[in-house]
Amino acid sequence: MIPNIQSLVKLRRELHQYPEVSGEEEETSRRIQSFLEKQDPTKIIEFQKHGLAAVYDSGEEGKTVLIRADLDALPIQDTNRTKHLSKVEGVSYKCGHDGHMAMVCGVAQWLAENPPEVGRVVLLFQPAEETGEGAQWILDDPKFEKIEPDFVFALHNLPRFPKHAIVYRHGTFTAAVISLIVKYRGKTAHAGQPDSGLNPSGAIARLLMASEEKTHNVPEDDNFQLVTPVYAELGKKAYGTSAGRGEVHFTLRAWTTKKMKALLKEMEQTAKELARNEGLFCSLKRVEEFISNVNGEEAIDVLLNAAREHEYETIEVDRPFRWGEDFGRLSSKYRGAMFGLGAGENTPDLHNPDYDFPDELIETGTGMFISILKQFNFPERRRK
């Protein structure tokens, strides 16, 4: 089914050697575009901030189906001992986005030989997935208005699941996640006379305690919510000075975007109330916002049909995954679904320095996407 799996493995390993972090994927986008230009797309669309799409248009009325891959790497040092080790200090693909790109490029290879019979296929390569920014950049680009997909699909490889297994869930697949930065400014004073200043340490301490109280870390419960302190700073290493400034950062998670908004509002109100009580100036900043990723029932049926075609093992998980996924911006606007692809029980976890995408998954993921497209854009093959 896949024209040239070795060329995809070669591409994946080349991408792995030259990773770029979110928002800086210029060279990665160029490599992908160079590959796609050889696969006879109807056209290639260049979006703002290095986004890219290959469009295969049948010219006949039908569904527009979009398949997304992610371009960005992480600021993590590659510690593997492989010939395709990252050549960029402190940056590497530790989430498998190099593999995701290779799979979707495999779909392009297949479409070059098997153009759609009806409708359009759009292969989207999105920047800045890791920061929760890239999907919105694409949606905000006027060029995307001409695409307007009927269905959107994506996958993510999943260590700790059997290799090649298709992992799915009805409804919410990944959590809503947002990070909150709280900064307090008071007044410095001599450490021997702290009462003549305004030290924000008390407010920070109470806010940290409040974050524990607001946490309901019971994944089985629909009211699951998690507030995780990730960074804090107070004053300077000046032992004769009582601190006059400080900040604390949190990452918040909940199963639904609605519950996330309520939790975020509570945290922000608490932070501002503590500031008022102690005469501090308070500033709040939200960063890296991921809305919950919700799978549609029709799209799940399509996924399961594709898995059955290949006789892949399917695993239905009983609760969403806690990590955020920028694909939620697309699945909230268009019908579609994200699924997981088992990367092996003994594969290192995502975002670990020793993780490396398993090349044998490329054919599996590419095959799944092709079988998805057959159900929309190849009616003659679907009947067979």
TILUM-160044 format. One record per residue (C-alpha): residue number from 1; x, y, z. Coordinates in Angstrom, 2 decimals, always signed. Example, Ala and Ser with C-alpha at 12.3 -4.5 7.8 and 13.67 -1.06 7.14 Angstrom:
2
+-----+---------+---------+---------+
:   n :       X :       Y :       Z :
+-----+---------+---------+---------+
:   1 :  +12.30 :   -4.50 :   +7.80 :
:   2 :  +13.67 :   -1.06 :   +7.14 :
+-----+---------+---------+---------+
***
This chain:
384
+-----+---------+---------+---------+
:   n :       X :       Y :       Z :
+-----+---------+---------+---------+
:   1 :   +0.00 :   +0.00 :   +0.00 :
:   2 :   +2.85 :   +2.40 :   +0.81 :
:   3 :   +4.93 :   +3.22 :   -2.32 :
:   4 :   +8.33 :   +3.57 :   -0.64 :
:   5 :   +8.55 :   +3.01 :   +3.10 :
:   6 :  +12.34 :   +3.33 :   +3.13 :
:   7 :  +12.16 :   +6.86 :   +1.71 :
:   8 :   +9.83 :   +7.77 :   +4.59 :
:   9 :  +12.20 :   +6.30 :   +7.17 :
:  10 :  +15.02 :   +8.27 :   +5.57 :
:  11 :  +12.94 :  +11.45 :   +5.69 :
:  12 :  +12.01 :  +10.88 :   +9.34 :
:  13 :  +15.64 :  +10.44 :  +10.35 :
:  14 :  +16.72 :  +13.49 :   +8.38 :
:  15 :  +14.05 :  +15.58 :  +10.09 :
:  16 :  +15.19 :  +14.18 :  +13.44 :
:  17 :  +18.71 :  +15.48 :  +12.89 :
:  18 :  +17.59 :  +19.05 :  +12.24 :
:  19 :  +14.85 :  +19.85 :  +14.77 :
:  20 :  +13.36 :  +23.30 :  +15.28 :
:  21 :  +11.29 :  +24.51 :  +18.23 :
:  22 :   +7.81 :  +25.99 :  +18.07 :
:  23 :   +7.50 :  +29.03 :  +15.82 :
:  24 :  +10.94 :  +28.52 :  +14.27 :
:  25 :  +10.20 :  +25.63 :  +11.89 :
:  26 :  +11.42 :  +27.42 :   +8.74 :
:  27 :  +13.91 :  +24.77 :   +7.61 :
:  28 :  +11.60 :  +21.90 :   +8.61 :
:  29 :   +8.81 :  +23.40 :   +6.51 :
:  30 :  +11.22 :  +23.80 :   +3.60 :
:  31 :  +12.24 :  +20.13 :   +3.78 :
:  32 :   +8.62 :  +19.01 :   +3.87 :
:  33 :   +7.70 :  +21.28 :   +0.95 :
:  34 :  +10.57 :  +19.92 :   -1.10 :
:  35 :   +9.30 :  +16.38 :   -0.47 :
:  36 :   +5.67 :  +17.27 :   -1.24 :
:  37 :   +6.50 :  +19.01 :   -4.52 :
:  38 :   +7.61 :  +15.63 :   -5.88 :
:  39 :   +4.25 :  +14.04 :   -4.97 :
:  40 :   +2.14 :  +15.89 :   -7.58 :
:  41 :   -0.28 :  +17.83 :   -5.37 :
:  42 :   -2.86 :  +20.06 :   -7.04 :
:  43 :   -1.30 :  +22.91 :   -5.11 :
:  44 :   +0.78 :  +23.70 :   -2.05 :
:  45 :   -0.41 :  +26.42 :   +0.30 :
:  46 :   +2.10 :  +28.29 :   +2.46 :
:  47 :   +0.55 :  +29.67 :   +5.64 :
:  48 :   +1.92 :  +32.25 :   +8.05 :
:  49 :   +4.68 :  +31.20 :  +10.45 :
:  50 :   +5.85 :  +28.17 :   +8.44 :
:  51 :   +2.55 :  +26.30 :   +8.15 :
:  52 :   +2.12 :  +24.25 :   +4.98 :
:  53 :   -0.58 :  +22.25 :   +3.22 :
:  54 :   -0.62 :  +20.00 :   +0.15 :
:  55 :   -4.02 :  +19.90 :   -1.55 :
:  56 :   -5.16 :  +17.03 :   -3.77 :
:  57 :   -8.31 :  +18.14 :   -5.57 :
:  58 :  -10.36 :  +15.71 :   -7.68 :
:  59 :  -12.33 :  +18.49 :   -9.32 :
:  60 :  -15.48 :  +16.53 :   -8.47 :
:  61 :  -17.99 :  +17.39 :   -5.77 :
:  62 :  -17.34 :  +15.64 :   -2.47 :
:  63 :  -15.96 :  +15.93 :   +1.04 :
:  64 :  -12.82 :  +17.85 :   +1.96 :
:  65 :  -10.84 :  +15.74 :   +4.42 :
:  66 :   -7.90 :  +17.25 :   +6.28 :
:  67 :   -5.11 :  +15.23 :   +7.89 :
:  68 :   -2.78 :  +17.08 :  +10.24 :
:  69 :   +0.86 :  +16.57 :  +11.15 :
:  70 :   +2.90 :  +18.70 :  +13.56 :
:  71 :   +6.24 :  +20.33 :  +12.68 :
:  72 :   +7.85 :  +21.39 :  +15.95 :
:  73 :  +10.45 :  +19.82 :  +18.22 :
:  74 :  +11.14 :  +20.33 :  +21.93 :
:  75 :  +13.93 :  +22.11 :  +23.86 :
:  76 :  +15.26 :  +18.76 :  +25.14 :
:  77 :  +18.76 :  +17.35 :  +24.64 :
:  78 :  +18.86 :  +14.15 :  +22.55 :
:  79 :  +20.65 :  +11.46 :  +24.60 :
:  80 :  +20.17 :   +8.50 :  +22.23 :
:  81 :  +23.06 :   +6.74 :  +20.54 :
:  82 :  +21.79 :   +6.64 :  +16.98 :
:  83 :  +23.26 :   +7.62 :  +13.63 :
:  84 :  +20.40 :  +10.11 :  +13.24 :
:  85 :  +21.08 :  +11.89 :  +16.55 :
:  86 :  +19.90 :  +15.51 :  +16.67 :
:  87 :  +22.59 :  +17.90 :  +15.42 :
:  88 :  +21.03 :  +20.86 :  +17.26 :
:  89 :  +22.23 :  +21.34 :  +20.81 :
:  90 :  +19.42 :  +21.15 :  +23.33 :
:  91 :  +16.66 :  +20.54 :  +20.75 :
:  92 :  +15.15 :  +17.25 :  +19.60 :
:  93 :  +11.99 :  +15.44 :  +18.54 :
:  94 :  +10.95 :  +13.86 :  +21.82 :
:  95 :   +7.23 :  +13.77 :  +21.03 :
:  96 :   +7.47 :  +11.93 :  +17.71 :
:  97 :   +6.46 :  +14.79 :  +15.45 :
:  98 :   +9.20 :  +13.71 :  +13.03 :
:  99 :   +7.34 :  +10.40 :  +12.70 :
: 100 :   +3.98 :  +12.11 :  +12.35 :
: 101 :   +5.34 :  +14.19 :   +9.47 :
: 102 :   +6.78 :  +11.10 :   +7.77 :
: 103 :   +3.39 :   +9.34 :   +7.96 :
: 104 :   +1.52 :  +12.21 :   +6.34 :
: 105 :   +4.23 :  +12.46 :   +3.69 :
: 106 :   +3.54 :   +8.77 :   +3.08 :
: 107 :   -0.08 :   +9.68 :   +2.41 :
: 108 :   +1.18 :  +12.21 :   -0.14 :
: 109 :   +3.21 :   +9.46 :   -1.83 :
: 110 :   +0.10 :   +7.31 :   -2.09 :
: 111 :   -2.06 :  +10.17 :   -3.37 :
: 112 :   +0.48 :  +10.87 :   -6.11 :
: 113 :   -0.30 :   +7.37 :   -7.43 :
: 114 :   -3.97 :   +7.36 :   -6.37 :
: 115 :   -5.49 :  +10.85 :   -6.68 :
: 116 :   -8.90 :  +11.27 :   -5.01 :
: 117 :  -11.93 :  +10.36 :   -7.09 :
: 118 :  -14.22 :  +12.91 :   -5.42 :
: 119 :  -13.72 :  +15.90 :   -3.14 :
: 120 :  -10.37 :  +17.09 :   -1.82 :
: 121 :   -7.65 :  +15.86 :   +0.51 :
: 122 :   -5.65 :  +18.42 :   +2.48 :
: 123 :   -2.41 :  +17.37 :   +4.17 :
: 124 :   -1.68 :  +20.04 :   +6.78 :
: 125 :   +1.72 :  +20.48 :   +8.42 :
: 126 :   +1.13 :  +22.71 :  +11.44 :
: 127 :   +3.74 :  +24.68 :  +13.40 :
: 128 :   +3.87 :  +25.29 :  +17.16 :
: 129 :   +1.73 :  +22.40 :  +18.38 :
: 130 :   +3.75 :  +22.12 :  +21.60 :
: 131 :   +2.89 :  +25.67 :  +22.67 :
: 132 :   -0.79 :  +25.51 :  +21.72 :
: 133 :   -0.42 :  +28.37 :  +19.24 :
: 134 :   +0.01 :  +26.87 :  +15.78 :
: 135 :   -3.51 :  +25.63 :  +15.04 :
: 136 :   -4.93 :  +29.08 :  +15.74 :
: 137 :   -2.29 :  +30.64 :  +13.49 :
: 138 :   -3.54 :  +28.40 :  +10.68 :
: 139 :   -7.20 :  +29.11 :  +11.41 :
: 140 :   -6.52 :  +32.86 :  +11.45 :
: 141 :   -4.77 :  +32.79 :   +8.07 :
: 142 :   -7.10 :  +34.04 :   +5.29 :
: 143 :   -5.77 :  +31.27 :   +3.03 :
: 144 :   -7.37 :  +28.65 :   +5.28 :
: 145 :  -10.85 :  +30.05 :   +4.58 :
: 146 :  -10.64 :  +28.51 :   +1.10 :
: 147 :  -10.08 :  +25.04 :   +2.58 :
: 148 :  -13.00 :  +24.78 :   +5.04 :
: 149 :  -12.71 :  +21.01 :   +5.69 :
: 150 :  -15.67 :  +18.71 :   +6.28 :
: 151 :  -13.62 :  +16.34 :   +8.44 :
: 152 :  -10.27 :  +16.59 :  +10.25 :
: 153 :   -8.10 :  +13.73 :  +11.53 :
: 154 :   -4.80 :  +13.39 :  +13.39 :
: 155 :   -2.92 :  +10.85 :  +15.45 :
: 156 :   -0.34 :  +10.79 :  +18.20 :
: 157 :   +2.03 :   +7.95 :  +18.94 :
: 158 :   +1.62 :   +6.55 :  +22.46 :
: 159 :   +4.32 :   +4.73 :  +24.41 :
: 160 :   +3.04 :   +2.25 :  +27.03 :
: 161 :   +0.50 :   +0.85 :  +24.55 :
: 162 :   +1.09 :   -2.24 :  +22.36 :
: 163 :   +2.93 :   -1.40 :  +19.18 :
: 164 :   +0.59 :   -0.72 :  +16.21 :
: 165 :   -2.55 :   -0.75 :  +18.40 :
: 166 :   -5.16 :   +1.92 :  +17.59 :
: 167 :   -6.13 :   +3.77 :  +20.77 :
: 168 :   -9.41 :   +5.67 :  +20.70 :
: 169 :  -12.10 :   +7.22 :  +22.84 :
: 170 :  -15.60 :   +8.51 :  +22.26 :
: 171 :  -16.00 :  +12.15 :  +23.29 :
: 172 :  -13.10 :  +13.93 :  +25.00 :
: 173 :   -9.73 :  +12.48 :  +23.98 :
: 174 :   -7.31 :  +14.97 :  +25.56 :
: 175 :   -7.68 :  +17.45 :  +28.41 :
: 176 :   -8.03 :  +21.20 :  +28.35 :
: 177 :   -4.72 :  +22.66 :  +29.56 :
: 178 :   -3.54 :  +26.21 :  +30.23 :
: 179 :   -0.62 :  +27.77 :  +32.07 :
: 180 :   -1.05 :  +30.75 :  +34.36 :
: 181 :   +1.71 :  +33.16 :  +35.39 :
: 182 :   +1.07 :  +35.18 :  +38.55 :
: 183 :   +3.42 :  +38.08 :  +39.34 :
: 184 :   +3.36 :  +40.05 :  +42.57 :
: 185 :   +5.10 :  +43.34 :  +43.19 :
: 186 :   +5.43 :  +44.87 :  +46.64 :
: 187 :   +8.26 :  +46.89 :  +48.18 :
: 188 :  +11.76 :  +45.83 :  +49.15 :
: 189 :  +13.06 :  +46.54 :  +52.63 :
: 190 :  +15.98 :  +45.74 :  +54.89 :
: 191 :  +15.85 :  +42.09 :  +55.95 :
: 192 :  +16.10 :  +43.27 :  +59.55 :
: 193 :  +13.03 :  +45.48 :  +59.08 :
: 194 :  +10.74 :  +43.52 :  +56.72 :
: 195 :   +7.69 :  +45.26 :  +58.22 :
: 196 :   +8.70 :  +48.48 :  +56.43 :
: 197 :   +8.29 :  +46.77 :  +53.05 :
: 198 :   +5.78 :  +44.54 :  +51.30 :
: 199 :   +7.12 :  +41.02 :  +50.83 :
: 200 :   +4.99 :  +38.86 :  +48.48 :
: 201 :   +6.16 :  +35.58 :  +50.05 :
: 202 :   +2.99 :  +35.19 :  +52.11 :
: 203 :   +0.73 :  +35.67 :  +49.11 :
: 204 :   +2.76 :  +33.18 :  +47.08 :
: 205 :   +2.67 :  +30.64 :  +49.90 :
: 206 :   -1.09 :  +30.97 :  +50.30 :
: 207 :   -1.61 :  +30.76 :  +46.54 :
: 208 :   +0.41 :  +27.54 :  +46.45 :
: 209 :   -1.76 :  +26.14 :  +49.22 :
: 210 :   -4.89 :  +27.22 :  +47.34 :
: 211 :   -3.69 :  +25.38 :  +44.25 :
: 212 :   -3.59 :  +22.17 :  +46.30 :
: 213 :   -7.07 :  +22.78 :  +47.63 :
: 214 :   -8.47 :  +23.34 :  +44.13 :
: 215 :   -6.91 :  +20.12 :  +42.82 :
: 216 :   -9.19 :  +17.10 :  +42.46 :
: 217 :   -6.75 :  +14.55 :  +41.06 :
: 218 :   -9.22 :  +11.73 :  +40.47 :
: 219 :   -9.09 :  +10.93 :  +36.73 :
: 220 :  -12.12 :   +8.63 :  +36.98 :
: 221 :  -14.27 :  +11.58 :  +38.04 :
: 222 :  -15.83 :  +13.95 :  +35.49 :
: 223 :  -14.87 :  +16.78 :  +37.86 :
: 224 :  -11.16 :  +15.97 :  +37.59 :
: 225 :   -9.02 :  +19.09 :  +37.79 :
: 226 :   -5.34 :  +19.52 :  +38.45 :
: 227 :   -3.34 :  +22.62 :  +39.38 :
: 228 :   +0.39 :  +21.96 :  +39.19 :
: 229 :   +2.98 :  +24.53 :  +40.38 :
: 230 :   +5.78 :  +24.47 :  +37.80 :
: 231 :   +7.99 :  +27.45 :  +38.68 :
: 232 :   +8.43 :  +30.04 :  +41.43 :
: 233 :  +10.82 :  +32.90 :  +42.11 :
: 234 :  +11.08 :  +35.32 :  +45.02 :
: 235 :  +13.38 :  +38.33 :  +45.32 :
: 236 :  +17.11 :  +37.94 :  +44.81 :
: 237 :  +20.00 :  +36.25 :  +46.60 :
: 238 :  +20.60 :  +39.35 :  +48.67 :
: 239 :  +20.47 :  +38.19 :  +52.27 :
: 240 :  +20.17 :  +41.67 :  +53.74 :
: 241 :  +17.07 :  +42.43 :  +51.67 :
: 242 :  +13.44 :  +41.46 :  +52.19 :
: 243 :  +11.99 :  +40.56 :  +48.77 :
: 244 :   +9.75 :  +43.06 :  +47.03 :
: 245 :   +8.72 :  +40.96 :  +44.06 :
: 246 :   +7.95 :  +37.35 :  +43.22 :
: 247 :   +6.14 :  +35.16 :  +40.76 :
: 248 :   +4.67 :  +31.69 :  +40.55 :
: 249 :   +3.61 :  +29.67 :  +37.48 :
: 250 :   +0.96 :  +26.95 :  +37.33 :
: 251 :   -0.34 :  +24.51 :  +34.75 :
: 252 :   -4.06 :  +23.80 :  +35.03 :
: 253 :   -5.90 :  +20.78 :  +33.60 :
: 254 :   -9.51 :  +19.67 :  +33.39 :
: 255 :  -11.43 :  +17.25 :  +31.19 :
: 256 :  -13.50 :  +19.91 :  +29.45 :
: 257 :  -12.84 :  +23.44 :  +28.25 :
: 258 :  -15.86 :  +24.62 :  +30.25 :
: 259 :  -14.48 :  +23.21 :  +33.51 :
: 260 :  -11.07 :  +24.62 :  +32.67 :
: 261 :  -12.49 :  +28.13 :  +32.30 :
: 262 :  -14.17 :  +27.85 :  +35.70 :
: 263 :  -10.96 :  +26.60 :  +37.36 :
: 264 :   -8.89 :  +29.34 :  +35.73 :
: 265 :  -11.35 :  +32.00 :  +36.90 :
: 266 :  -11.10 :  +30.67 :  +40.48 :
: 267 :   -7.29 :  +30.74 :  +40.44 :
: 268 :   -7.17 :  +34.25 :  +39.02 :
: 269 :   -9.70 :  +35.56 :  +41.54 :
: 270 :   -7.76 :  +33.98 :  +44.41 :
: 271 :   -4.48 :  +35.48 :  +43.17 :
: 272 :   -6.01 :  +38.98 :  +42.93 :
: 273 :   -7.72 :  +38.69 :  +46.32 :
: 274 :   -4.45 :  +37.75 :  +48.02 :
: 275 :   -2.79 :  +40.76 :  +46.39 :
: 276 :   -5.52 :  +43.11 :  +47.62 :
: 277 :   -5.31 :  +41.73 :  +51.14 :
: 278 :   -1.59 :  +42.39 :  +51.33 :
: 279 :   -1.35 :  +45.63 :  +49.36 :
: 280 :   +0.50 :  +44.05 :  +46.44 :
: 281 :   +0.28 :  +44.77 :  +42.73 :
: 282 :   -0.74 :  +41.63 :  +40.83 :
: 283 :   -0.40 :  +40.83 :  +37.12 :
: 284 :   -1.77 :  +37.71 :  +35.45 :
: 285 :   -0.79 :  +36.13 :  +32.15 :
: 286 :   -2.20 :  +33.07 :  +30.39 :
: 287 :   +0.12 :  +31.06 :  +28.13 :
: 288 :   +0.08 :  +27.82 :  +26.14 :
: 289 :   -3.67 :  +27.29 :  +26.08 :
: 290 :   -5.01 :  +23.98 :  +24.78 :
: 291 :   -8.75 :  +23.43 :  +24.55 :
: 292 :  -10.11 :  +19.91 :  +25.08 :
: 293 :   -9.96 :  +17.64 :  +22.06 :
: 294 :  -13.40 :  +16.11 :  +21.43 :
: 295 :  -13.94 :  +13.22 :  +18.99 :
: 296 :  -17.13 :  +13.03 :  +16.95 :
: 297 :  -19.08 :   +9.78 :  +16.72 :
: 298 :  -19.09 :   +9.65 :  +12.92 :
: 299 :  -15.31 :  +10.17 :  +12.84 :
: 300 :  -14.80 :   +7.40 :  +15.43 :
: 301 :  -16.75 :   +5.01 :  +13.20 :
: 302 :  -14.42 :   +5.92 :  +10.33 :
: 303 :  -11.35 :   +5.24 :  +12.51 :
: 304 :  -12.63 :   +1.84 :  +13.58 :
: 305 :  -13.47 :   +0.89 :  +10.00 :
: 306 :   -9.90 :   +1.77 :   +9.01 :
: 307 :   -8.46 :   -0.30 :  +11.87 :
: 308 :  -10.63 :   -3.28 :  +10.90 :
: 309 :   -9.40 :   -3.09 :   +7.31 :
: 310 :   -5.84 :   -3.66 :   +8.55 :
: 311 :   -6.86 :   -5.98 :  +11.41 :
: 312 :   -5.11 :   -3.73 :  +13.90 :
: 313 :   -5.78 :   -4.18 :  +17.58 :
: 314 :   -8.10 :   -1.48 :  +18.93 :
: 315 :   -8.05 :   -0.24 :  +22.52 :
: 316 :  -10.80 :   +1.99 :  +23.90 :
: 317 :   -9.55 :   +4.01 :  +26.88 :
: 318 :  -11.99 :   +4.80 :  +29.68 :
: 319 :  -10.80 :   +8.33 :  +30.38 :
: 320 :   -9.15 :  +11.17 :  +28.44 :
: 321 :   -5.41 :  +11.69 :  +28.33 :
: 322 :   -4.13 :  +14.43 :  +30.64 :
: 323 :   -1.86 :  +16.10 :  +28.11 :
: 324 :   -2.94 :  +18.97 :  +25.91 :
: 325 :   -3.16 :  +18.74 :  +22.11 :
: 326 :   -3.45 :  +21.69 :  +19.79 :
: 327 :   -5.59 :  +19.61 :  +17.44 :
: 328 :   -8.47 :  +20.53 :  +19.77 :
: 329 :   -8.66 :  +23.89 :  +17.94 :
: 330 :   -9.52 :  +21.99 :  +14.76 :
: 331 :  -11.73 :  +19.27 :  +16.24 :
: 332 :  -13.81 :  +21.90 :  +18.07 :
: 333 :  -14.53 :  +23.71 :  +14.79 :
: 334 :  -14.87 :  +20.78 :  +12.38 :
: 335 :  -16.09 :  +17.21 :  +12.60 :
: 336 :  -13.23 :  +14.82 :  +13.23 :
: 337 :  -11.16 :  +12.82 :  +15.64 :
: 338 :   -7.70 :  +12.19 :  +17.00 :
: 339 :   -6.52 :   +8.68 :  +17.78 :
: 340 :   -3.48 :   +7.16 :  +19.40 :
: 341 :   -1.03 :   +4.77 :  +17.81 :
: 342 :   +0.65 :   +2.39 :  +20.23 :
: 343 :   +4.43 :   +2.85 :  +20.20 :
: 344 :   +5.26 :   -0.17 :  +22.40 :
: 345 :   +5.05 :   -0.90 :  +26.11 :
: 346 :   +8.83 :   -0.58 :  +26.53 :
: 347 :   +9.29 :   +2.59 :  +24.50 :
: 348 :  +10.48 :   +5.54 :  +26.65 :
: 349 :   +7.80 :   +8.06 :  +27.52 :
: 350 :   +7.16 :  +11.14 :  +25.41 :
: 351 :   +9.30 :  +14.18 :  +26.27 :
: 352 :  +12.00 :  +11.92 :  +27.75 :
: 353 :  +15.58 :  +12.55 :  +26.54 :
: 354 :  +15.94 :   +8.90 :  +25.46 :
: 355 :  +12.71 :   +8.70 :  +23.43 :
: 356 :  +13.01 :   +8.07 :  +19.70 :
: 357 :  +10.06 :   +7.54 :  +17.37 :
: 358 :   +9.81 :   +3.86 :  +16.30 :
: 359 :  +10.21 :   +3.78 :  +12.51 :
: 360 :   +8.03 :   +0.70 :  +12.13 :
: 361 :   +5.00 :   +2.83 :  +13.06 :
: 362 :   +5.30 :   +4.87 :   +9.86 :
: 363 :   +3.62 :   +2.24 :   +7.71 :
: 364 :   +0.88 :   +1.70 :  +10.31 :
: 365 :   -0.04 :   +5.36 :  +10.63 :
: 366 :   +0.16 :   +5.99 :   +6.90 :
: 367 :   -2.06 :   +2.97 :   +6.24 :
: 368 :   -4.65 :   +4.20 :   +8.75 :
: 369 :   -4.83 :   +7.63 :   +7.13 :
: 370 :   -5.15 :   +6.13 :   +3.65 :
: 371 :   -7.99 :   +3.88 :   +4.81 :
: 372 :   -9.71 :   +6.90 :   +6.35 :
: 373 :   -9.50 :   +8.76 :   +3.03 :
: 374 :  -10.88 :   +5.79 :   +1.11 :
: 375 :  -14.13 :   +6.13 :   +3.06 :
: 376 :  -14.63 :   +9.70 :   +1.86 :
: 377 :  -12.72 :  +10.34 :   -1.34 :
: 378 :  -12.66 :   +6.95 :   -3.09 :
: 379 :  -16.25 :   +5.71 :   -3.42 :
: 380 :  -15.38 :   +3.02 :   -5.97 :
: 381 :  -12.71 :   +1.51 :   -3.71 :
: 382 :  -14.98 :   +1.84 :   -0.67 :
: 383 :  -17.60 :   -0.36 :   -2.32 :
: 384 :  -14.97 :   -2.98 :   -3.03 :
+-----+---------+---------+---------+
***
